[in-house]
Amino acid sequence: MAVPNPFNRADYLLAAHTHRQLPPDGGREVAFAGRSNAGKSSALNALCQRNALARVSKTPGRTQQLVYFGLPPHEAKYLVDLPGYGYAKVPKDLQAHWQAFLDGFFGSRMALAGLVVVMDIRHPLREYDLQMLGYALRRGMPAHALLTKADKLGRGQQTQTLHAVRKELAGPFGDSVSVQTFSGESKLGVDELRSVVSRWLEI
């Protein structure tokens, strides 16, 4: 018998461009970060079994706010889609605003229970990925490295990259970062991701 998906009732709640627009700092929330074009929207959609919950854009870097998704019937349980970086052609002042916003968000947001860092399995552990994992480390918060687009590689290459990423993260991060392969296309690893996020949100 199939296990019910606790995320399939997720719904858009709000988009925040400043700290004042964030919901009250209570309950529990899990943030999703990733470079532009890493497959973050596809991962969120697969997690929730909702094809268009997080918009999959042909223009990378369109997420320019913190987007909150509520998880009814659970009170104050949220998924948070963070701004994408990388290919995004945005003005320097907007990049500076994001940086300050995220610094404050990770530094003071008490409801934050975990961070999923989405990275293309073919290009893992770029500077931005390590910066995001560093936020989690400084907070003493668990993080999960999601190696997306695994369907683009053969099984052997997937396993090789998985072990290489685990080994590289073990030095600076110890066992505070878990790692898995994932594909929004083939749904590889969706159950594992749901298990991690469910545990952090306590649902």
C-alpha atoms as one frame of an Amber mdcrd trajectory, in Angstrom:
protein
   0.000   0.000   0.000   1.387   3.402  -1.008   2.475   5.741   1.781   0.553
   9.058   1.656   2.659  11.995   0.519   2.624  14.635   3.284   3.604  17.305
   0.749   0.927  16.909  -1.923  -1.270  19.587  -0.332   1.507  22.164  -0.413
   0.337  25.523  -1.666   1.816  28.928  -2.403   1.661  31.177   0.666   3.712
  34.308  -0.021   6.833  35.766  -1.614   9.109  37.886   0.560  11.571  40.494
  -0.654  12.308  41.920   2.804  12.396  40.543   6.369   9.148  42.368   7.185
   7.298  40.254   4.626   8.293  36.904   6.177   5.637  34.950   8.103   5.845
  34.862  11.931   9.002  33.075  13.075   7.319  30.011  14.548   6.730  26.407
  13.581   9.255  24.684  11.326  10.510  25.339   7.801  12.947  23.745   5.375
  14.746  25.901   2.806  15.736  24.850  -0.713  18.731  26.565  -2.325  20.422
  25.999  -5.656  22.275  27.665  -8.466  20.137  28.724 -11.389  19.407  25.794
 -13.689  20.314  23.186 -11.038  16.792  21.744 -11.034  15.453  23.241  -7.789
  11.929  23.888  -9.067  11.715  20.400 -10.560  12.844  18.912  -7.229  10.191
  20.825  -5.287   7.507  19.818  -7.773   8.549  16.146  -7.590   8.670  16.253
  -3.773   5.106  17.580  -3.655   3.749  15.710  -6.708   2.614  19.067  -8.069
   3.712  19.812 -11.624   3.571  23.586 -11.407   3.904  24.336  -7.687   7.355
  25.859  -8.161   7.590  27.378 -11.603  10.119  25.712 -13.899  11.429  28.585
 -15.962  13.249  28.433 -19.289  15.024  31.587 -18.096  17.269  30.581 -15.172
  17.312  32.769 -12.080  13.681  33.876 -12.122  13.182  33.210  -8.385  14.010
  36.673  -7.051  12.306  36.405  -3.676  11.960  33.912  -0.837   8.866  31.941
  -1.806   6.939  30.198   0.990   4.734  27.135   0.488   2.426  26.103   3.333
   1.697  22.451   4.133  -1.932  22.067   5.285  -3.267  20.548   7.470   0.003
  21.021   9.395   0.113  24.312  11.278   3.135  26.534  10.523   5.066  23.979
   8.448   6.693  25.493   5.359   8.930  24.806   2.382  10.977  27.871   1.398
  12.312  28.373  -2.137  15.390  30.618  -1.973  16.571  32.878  -4.836  18.587
  31.060  -7.502  22.074  32.195  -8.442  24.480  31.513 -11.278  23.192  32.341
 -14.721  20.789  34.944 -13.364  21.405  38.261 -15.098  20.421  40.592 -12.268
  21.746  44.013 -11.244  24.546  44.175  -8.689  22.373  46.033  -6.188  19.775
  43.228  -6.295  22.509  40.625  -5.776  23.732  42.656  -2.771  20.171  42.813
  -1.407  19.792  39.022  -1.716  23.117  38.487   0.030  22.144  40.688   2.974
  18.658  39.168   3.118  20.028  35.600   3.169  22.690  36.498   5.752  19.943
  37.742   8.059  17.597  34.877   7.223  20.121  32.165   8.064  21.521  34.085
  11.007  18.286  34.764  12.857  15.414  32.629  11.509  14.620  30.301  14.426
  11.979  28.256  12.536  14.588  27.058  10.031  15.038  23.308  10.622  17.141
  22.241   7.639  18.562  23.194   4.254  18.439  21.267   0.980  21.139  22.408
  -1.455  20.233  21.397  -4.997  23.155  20.894  -7.385  23.500  19.424 -10.872
  25.241  16.059 -10.434  27.447  16.920 -13.429  28.680  20.150 -11.765  28.518
  19.667  -7.975  30.040  21.713  -5.160  30.383  25.033  -6.928  31.192  28.133
  -4.884  27.529  28.979  -4.279  26.753  25.421  -3.103  29.565  25.563  -0.547
  28.463  29.032   0.580  24.949  27.735   1.280  26.269  24.675   3.127  28.450
  27.037   5.146  25.344  28.889   6.347  23.957  25.600   7.671  27.250  24.664
   9.326  27.489  27.989  11.162  23.920  27.556  12.415  24.574  23.972  13.539
  21.704  23.010  11.245  21.483  19.828   9.160  21.894  20.095   5.391  21.179
  17.734   2.511  23.026  17.840  -0.817  20.623  16.846  -3.599  22.509  15.751
  -6.739  19.893  16.373  -9.403  19.618  15.391 -13.080  21.088  11.973 -12.211
  19.227  10.529 -15.211  21.801  12.327 -17.397  24.509   9.937 -16.125  24.895
   6.171 -16.126  24.468   4.229 -12.882  28.223   3.850 -12.422  28.879   7.576
 -12.883  26.076   8.416 -10.447  27.631   6.205  -7.758  31.129   7.537  -8.423
  29.994  11.176  -8.117  27.925  10.413  -5.004  30.950   8.911  -3.231  33.234
  11.741  -4.410  30.870  14.434  -3.089  30.454  12.623   0.249  34.218  12.370
   0.605  34.793  16.042  -0.236  32.134  17.224   2.225  33.255  14.967   5.069
  36.361  17.068   5.765  34.837  20.506   6.384  31.312  19.405   7.327  31.715
  16.049   9.084  28.430  14.159   9.128  26.225  17.280   9.171  25.548  17.066
   5.399  23.803  14.035   3.906  24.060  13.398   0.146  21.835  11.622  -2.374
  21.301  11.271  -6.115  18.012  12.539  -7.530  16.094  12.995 -10.760  12.909
  15.006 -11.104  12.510  13.417 -14.548  12.683   9.745 -13.525  11.668  10.355
  -9.871  14.866   8.663  -8.677  15.398   9.447  -4.979  12.057  11.194  -4.389
  11.133   8.944  -1.444  14.537   9.537   0.164  14.131  13.314  -0.153  10.617
  13.162   1.311  11.930  11.165   4.255  14.659  13.731   5.008  12.353  16.770
   4.754   9.545  15.063   6.711  11.944  14.308   9.557  13.175  17.903   9.713
   9.618  19.274   9.661   8.434  16.667  12.161   5.460  15.596  10.055
